[in-house]
Amino acid sequence: MKHSIQILGTGCPKCQKLTNVVKDVVDQNQIDATIDKVEDLAEIMKFDVMMTPALVIDGDVVAKGRIPTKTELTTWLQN
């Protein structure tokens, strides 16, 4: 199953770090996924997210205002 991953944030350092962590986990575990960055505030607000960075996997907000660990990401993407 191909996952849809969206990284919500305006390009802040934490947003960049989250992007790098997600890419690392996807690459290291050979996970089939598309990764999109959402930087438009109006689009971010549609997810009811007030703190960035936020991570959306397959339409569900799984983290907001923090960078999840690689272990958390791997678990979310392999289930």
SESE-116844 format. One record per residue: residue number from 1; x, y, z of N, C-alpha, C in turn; residue in three letters. Coordinates in nm, 2 decimals, m for minus. Layout:
BEGIN
REC   nr  n.east  n.north    n.up  ca.east  ca.north   ca.up  c.east  c.north    c.up  rest
REC  NUM       X        Y       Z        X         Y       Z       X        Y       Z   ala
...
This chain:
BEGIN
REC   nr  n.east  n.north    n.up  ca.east  ca.north   ca.up  c.east  c.north    c.up  rest
REC    1    0.08    m0.12    0.00     0.00      0.00    0.00    0.09     0.12    0.00   met
REC    2    0.06     0.21   m0.09     0.14      0.34   m0.10    0.08     0.44    0.00   lys
REC    3    0.17     0.49    0.08     0.13      0.59    0.18    0.13     0.73    0.12   his
REC    4    0.05     0.82    0.17     0.05      0.96    0.14    0.09     1.03    0.27   ser
REC    5    0.21     1.10    0.26     0.26      1.17    0.37    0.26     1.32    0.34   ile
REC    6    0.21     1.40    0.43     0.22      1.54    0.42    0.28     1.60    0.54   gln
REC    7    0.38     1.69    0.51     0.45      1.76    0.62    0.40     1.91    0.62   ile
REC    8    0.33     1.94    0.73     0.27      2.08    0.74    0.37     2.17    0.81   leu
REC    9    0.40     2.28    0.75     0.49      2.38    0.81    0.53     2.48    0.71   gly
REC   10    0.58     2.59    0.76     0.62      2.71    0.68    0.76     2.71    0.64   thr
REC   11    0.83     2.61    0.66     0.98      2.60    0.63    1.07     2.64    0.74   gly
REC   12    1.02     2.63    0.86     1.11      2.66    0.98    1.21     2.55    1.00   cys
REC   13    1.31     2.57    1.08     1.41      2.46    1.10    1.35     2.33    1.14   pro
REC   14    1.25     2.33    1.23     1.19      2.21    1.28    1.12     2.14    1.16   lys
REC   15    1.06     2.22    1.07     0.99      2.16    0.96    1.09     2.09    0.87   cys
REC   16    1.21     2.15    0.85     1.31      2.09    0.77    1.36     1.96    0.83   gln
REC   17    1.38     1.96    0.96     1.42      1.84    1.03    1.32     1.73    1.01   lys
REC   18    1.19     1.76    1.03     1.09      1.66    1.01    1.09     1.60    0.87   leu
REC   19    1.11     1.69    0.77     1.12      1.64    0.64    1.23     1.54    0.62   thr
REC   20    1.35     1.58    0.68     1.47      1.49    0.67    1.44     1.36    0.74   asn
REC   21    1.38     1.36    0.86     1.36      1.24    0.93    1.26     1.15    0.85   val
REC   22    1.16     1.21    0.80     1.06      1.13    0.72    1.12     1.06    0.60   val
REC   23    1.20     1.14    0.53     1.27      1.09    0.41    1.37     0.97    0.45   lys
REC   24    1.44     0.99    0.56     1.53      0.89    0.61    1.45     0.76    0.64   asp
REC   25    1.34     0.77    0.71     1.27      0.65    0.75    1.21     0.58    0.63   val
REC   26    1.16     0.66    0.53     1.10      0.60    0.41    1.21     0.53    0.33   val
REC   27    1.32     0.59    0.32     1.43      0.53    0.24    1.49     0.41    0.31   asp
REC   28    1.52     0.42    0.44     1.58      0.31    0.51    1.49     0.18    0.52   gln
REC   29    1.36     0.21    0.52     1.27      0.09    0.53    1.20     0.06    0.40   asn
REC   30    1.25     0.12    0.29     1.19      0.10    0.15    1.04     0.10    0.15   gln
REC   31    0.99     0.21    0.21     0.84      0.23    0.22    0.80     0.30    0.10   ile
REC   32    0.69     0.25    0.04     0.63      0.31   m0.08    0.54     0.43   m0.03   asp
REC   33    0.59     0.55   m0.06     0.52      0.67   m0.01    0.54     0.79   m0.09   ala
REC   34    0.45     0.88   m0.10     0.47      1.01   m0.16    0.48     1.11   m0.04   thr
REC   35    0.57     1.20   m0.05     0.59      1.30    0.05    0.57     1.44   m0.01   ile
REC   36    0.47     1.51    0.05     0.44      1.64    0.01    0.46     1.74    0.12   asp
REC   37    0.51     1.86    0.09     0.53      1.96    0.19    0.41     2.06    0.17   lys
REC   38    0.34     2.09    0.27     0.23      2.19    0.27    0.28     2.31    0.35   val
REC   39    0.30     2.42    0.28     0.35      2.54    0.34    0.25     2.66    0.35   glu
REC   40    0.14     2.64    0.27     0.03      2.74    0.27   m0.05     2.74    0.40   asp
REC   41   m0.06     2.85    0.47    m0.12      2.86    0.60   m0.27     2.82    0.59   leu
REC   42   m0.34     2.86    0.48    m0.48      2.82    0.46   m0.50     2.67    0.45   ala
REC   43   m0.41     2.61    0.38    m0.41      2.46    0.37   m0.38     2.39    0.50   glu
REC   44   m0.28     2.45    0.57    m0.25      2.39    0.70   m0.37     2.40    0.80   ile
REC   45   m0.44     2.51    0.80    m0.55      2.53    0.89   m0.66     2.43    0.86   met
REC   46   m0.67     2.38    0.74    m0.78      2.28    0.70   m0.76     2.16    0.78   lys
REC   47   m0.64     2.13    0.83    m0.61      2.01    0.91   m0.63     2.04    1.06   phe
REC   48   m0.68     2.16    1.10    m0.70      2.20    1.23   m0.57     2.19    1.31   asp
REC   49   m0.46     2.24    1.25    m0.33      2.24    1.31   m0.29     2.38    1.35   val
REC   50   m0.26     2.40    1.48    m0.22      2.53    1.52   m0.07     2.54    1.54   met
REC   51   m0.01     2.43    1.56     0.14      2.43    1.59    0.21     2.34    1.48   met
REC   52    0.31     2.40    1.42     0.39      2.32    1.33    0.53     2.29    1.39   thr
REC   53    0.59     2.19    1.33     0.55      2.11    1.22    0.45     2.01    1.26   pro
REC   54    0.37     1.97    1.16     0.28      1.86    1.18    0.29     1.76    1.07   ala
REC   55    0.25     1.64    1.10     0.27      1.52    1.01    0.14     1.46    0.99   leu
REC   56    0.10     1.44    0.86    m0.02      1.38    0.82    0.01     1.25    0.74   val
REC   57   m0.04     1.14    0.78    m0.02      1.01    0.71   m0.15     0.96    0.67   ile
REC   58   m0.17     0.94    0.54    m0.29      0.89    0.48   m0.42     0.96    0.53   asp
REC   59   m0.40     1.10    0.54    m0.52      1.18    0.58   m0.53     1.20    0.73   gly
REC   60   m0.46     1.13    0.81    m0.47      1.15    0.96   m0.35     1.23    1.02   asp
REC   61   m0.38     1.33    1.10    m0.28      1.40    1.16   m0.22     1.31    1.28   val
REC   62   m0.10     1.28    1.27    m0.04      1.19    1.37    0.06     1.26    1.46   val
REC   63    0.10     1.38    1.43     0.19      1.45    1.52    0.17     1.60    1.49   ala
REC   64    0.17     1.68    1.59     0.17      1.83    1.57    0.25     1.90    1.68   lys
REC   65    0.33     1.99    1.63     0.41      2.07    1.72    0.54     2.00    1.77   gly
REC   66    0.57     1.89    1.71     0.69      1.81    1.75    0.74     1.73    1.64   arg
REC   67    0.86     1.68    1.65     0.92      1.59    1.55    0.91     1.45    1.61   ile
REC   68    0.84     1.36    1.55     0.83      1.22    1.61    0.96     1.15    1.59   pro
REC   69    0.98     1.05    1.67     1.11      0.97    1.66    1.10     0.88    1.53   thr
REC   70    1.22     0.83    1.49     1.22      0.74    1.38    1.14     0.61    1.41   lys
REC   71    1.15     0.57    1.53     1.07      0.45    1.57    0.92     0.47    1.56   thr
REC   72    0.87     0.59    1.60     0.73      0.62    1.59    0.69     0.62    1.44   glu
REC   73    0.77     0.69    1.36     0.74      0.70    1.22    0.74     0.56    1.15   leu
REC   74    0.83     0.48    1.18     0.84      0.34    1.13    0.71     0.26    1.16   thr
REC   75    0.67     0.27    1.29     0.55      0.20    1.34    0.43     0.25    1.26   thr
REC   76    0.41     0.38    1.25     0.30      0.43    1.18    0.29     0.39    1.03   trp
REC   77    0.41     0.39    0.97     0.41      0.36    0.83    0.41     0.21    0.79   leu
REC   78    0.44     0.13    0.89     0.44     m0.02    0.86    0.31    m0.08    0.90   gln
REC   79    0.22    m0.01    0.96     0.09     m0.07    1.00   m0.02    m0.03    0.91   asn
